[in-house]
Structure formats: C-alpha cells, structure tokens
Amino acid sequence: LSCVTFPLSILFPQQSGLYEYKIFGGLADCPPKLCADVYMDLDFRKQWDQYVKELYEKTYDGEKVIYWEVKYPFPLSNRDYVYIRECREMDVDGRKIWVVLAQSVSVPQCPEKPGIIRVKSYKQSLAIESDGKTGSKVYMYYFDNPGGMIPSWLVNWAAKSGVPTFLKDMQKACRNYSK
C-alpha cells in the first residue's frame, strides 16, 4: 500500500494547506465485486467505519444524494459532506474494473448544521480490479477542502495512518460482509 500526498499549490496558491491524495494498494482475499459492494453499502459502512457519525442516502428532485457526517478528533469540529456518487462495472480490454465517482453537490434540502463544518469541495475517484489472485488492486484519488484550520499533524496522520487503517478496516469489512 502506498499513499502519496501532493500539495495543491497550483489550484490553491498562498500555502493553502490543502492536499490531494493518490492511493495505490491491494486488498488480499477481497474480490473486486465484493470490495465495490462493501464500499457502496452505506448501512454496512456505519457498522465498520469508526469515523461515521451519520450517513444516509435520500432522493431530492429525482437525484440520489448522500449525507455523511465525519467524526473529527477533539477539539476540532466534525465535518459533513453532501454528495452524489455512481458505481459502474466496466470492461477495459477484457479486464473488469469497478469505478466509483463521487462529487460534492449543493442541495437546499440539506442545509448546514450549527457546529459542523460543511465540506463544499469534495471529489473522489476509485478504481478496483482483480489482482490476478483472490484479491483486488485499488487506486483512489481523493480531494476535499475540509475548511477551517486543519493542523499539519492531522494531515500527516491521514496520509501515514488514516488511509492504511481505512483500507485494513475495509478488508476486514469485506471478510464480514454477507448479502
């Protein structure tokens, strides 16, 4: 597993402190379809992701929208996201690849809540394919602007510990998933 962070000085000048994350990894013994199913199952995610405070999907004006509140460590305020996402199974030269795209949206029916910082700029791309054995290769691109002042120790923790821990938790979730 490797996680690479890139400062976004081109998009956000003046040392914004914002980062985009590119993650390459493997999930042993987790076939790609299972990984995609686990990733897309919001109710199941509430059981295995310790950072989920609130998570649900609702339909507004015919569009499925996800609301997600993330627990942040004290003394920081929690963050919430309102976003749309889509999962597609693709065939690329005979290789089956599951692709998940997510992006923040503004929905009047999901107003900001007091004491929680709304992440207005969020984008994620995830690609999952077989590792040729019983597991999966995973590529993820992730960017958000968490708002407020995020201390550098938290950014460093996310890159070095948070992402690998998330993938280990997801691997464990895959083993416990039955549908």
C-alpha positions, 0 to 999 in steps of 0.5 A: 500500500502506498499513499502519496500526498501532493500539495495543491499549490497550483489550484490553491496558491498562498500555502493553502494547506490543502492536499490531494491524495493518490492511493495505490494498494491491494486488498488480499482475499477481497474480490473486486465485486465484493470490495465495490459492494462493501464500499457502496453499502452505506448501512454496512459502512456505519457498522465498520467505519469508526469515523461515521457519525451519520450517513444516509442516502435520500432522493431530492428532485429525482437525484440520489444524494448522500449525507455523511457526517465525519467524526473529527478528533477533539477539539476540532469540529466534525465535518459533513459532506453532501454528495452524489456518487455512481458505481459502474462495472466496466470492461477495459480490454477484457479486464473488469474494473469497478469505478466509483465517482463521487462529487460534492453537490449543493442541495437546499434540502440539506442545509448546514448544521450549527457546529459542523463544518460543511465540506463544499469541495469534495471529489473522489475517484476509485478504481478496483480490479482483480489482482490476478489472485483472490484479491483486488488492486485499488487506486483512489484519488481523493480531494476535499477542502475540509475548511477551517484550520486543519493542523499539519499533524492531522494531515500527516496522520491521514496520509501515514495512518488514516488511509492504511487503517481505512483500507485494513478496516475495509478488508476486514469489512469485506471478510464480514460482509454477507448479502 
